[in-house]
Amino acid sequence: MSQISSKDIKKLRVSTGAGFMDCKKALEETKSDFDLAIDWLRKNGISTAQKKGSRLAFDGLIAIDHNESEASIIEINSETDFVARNKNFQNFVFNLSKINLDQKGNLDKLMKSKYNNEENVSDALTNLISKIGENLTIRRCKYINIDNGFIGTYVHNVEKDDMGKIGVLLSVKTDIDFSLIKDFLKKMCMHIAATNPIAISSSNIDEDILKKEKEFQLEEIKKSGKDQAIQKKMFTGKMNRYFNKVVLLDQNFVMDDNIKISQFIEKNSKKLNASIEIKKIIRFKVGEEI
């Protein structure tokens, strides 16, 4: 067997990002054929990625891409925060965020999209897993747009370029200029990031979630042993407190606890002499409910 030069190993490492011993092995297996060695590493990387795929990835980044009328959000997970701060991982997240906007938040289309001239997103993910040495997953993505209003966005705990640990998208129907409502959008997104509402109004809450909450509260009230009239008042009070906690319009504004979000919207509507209607909210937090 011919001697594998350190120069060839270094060249392969620069080209693929693989480790020294992996590059040496690839060149040995392919008799120093550079192109075949790259293919060998890729195939070996697929095997490595499959082994790592069983490991849970709780950390990672949320990324947003947007303009005034549309936005997309994506969560890509890693096993550790160390990798979330890795330049190669962040570049991958940044590029996928751009593709995600083009594909309008469709995960299946995203995975099949071209990542570069040589590979699609799915293959690029596999190769990055091999290169970084941790399990990585493209967990979820969404998209919103609006024709008669604007999109607000916010990223909390920013790492780089619209990437962080919490991301928020907000669509608002209005007929005023963007420059006038820009500050309102930012404050609303920051509030949503902090409070994590599950619905815009109580009528928008998922029926199953609302049913379970009502059943829970009724069971707790029955334990009090009080008469029916008092139990009815107790139930109303408990549900109002629940709505105050999870419904956007009923929540107290985080920047002014003396007013509710519905009042904050009304105040800004009067100030700007315009109609402002919240149409949709999306909030992603890294690793939630994994």
C-alpha positions, 0 to 999 in steps of 0.5 A: 500500500502506498504511503498516505501523505500528510498533505493529502490528508490535510487537503481532504480535511479542508474539503470535507471537515472530517477528522484526521484519522477518518481522512487517512482511512478514506484515502487508504480505502480508495488508494488516494483517489481524492474524489472517491475518498470524499464519497467514502467519507460521505457514505461513512458519514451517513452511517455515523449520522444514523447512529447519532440519530437515536440521541435526543437533541434538546438545544439548538437555535430558532431562526427567522427570515422575513419582510414586511408582508411574510415571515418564516420560522424554523427550529433546528436542534443540537444536543448541546449549546456548544454546538448551537454556537458552532460557526458551521451549525449557525451557517447551516441554520442561517441558510435553511432559514432562507430556504424555509421562507422560499418554501413557505414553512413546508418541512417536506419541501424544505428537506427536498430542496437544494442546499447547494449545487451538489446536495439537498437539505437532507444530505447536507444535514447528514453530512453536518452530523458527521462533521460536528459529531452530534445528532442534529434535527430539523424539528419544525417550521412555519410561515405566515403572510398578510396582504393588508397589514404587516408582520412583526418578528422578534428573537430572544437570546440572539446568537447571530443574524435573527437566530436565538432561543425564542422566536416570535412571528405576529401578523397584524391587519391595519391600513397605516404606514409600517413606520407608524406601527413598527414600535407596536409590533416590536412590543407585541412580539416581545410580550408574546415571547415573555408570556407564551399565549396559547391563543389570541382570544378565548374563543380561539383556544383549542376545544380539547385544551379548553375542555380539559381545563374546565373539567379540572377546575370543576373537579377542584371546586367540587372538593370545596363542598360549597353550595352550587351558587358559590361553586358557579362563581368560583368556576367563573373566577378560576376560568377568568384567571386561566384566560388572563394567563394564557389568552393574549388579549386577556393578558396583562401587558408585560411592559405595563402591568396595569393594562391588558393587551386588549387595552394596549391595542385599543390605546394604540388604535386611538393614538394612530387613528387606525384599526389594528387587528391581531390575526396570527401569532407563532412562538417557538422556544428551543427544545420545548415539549421534546 
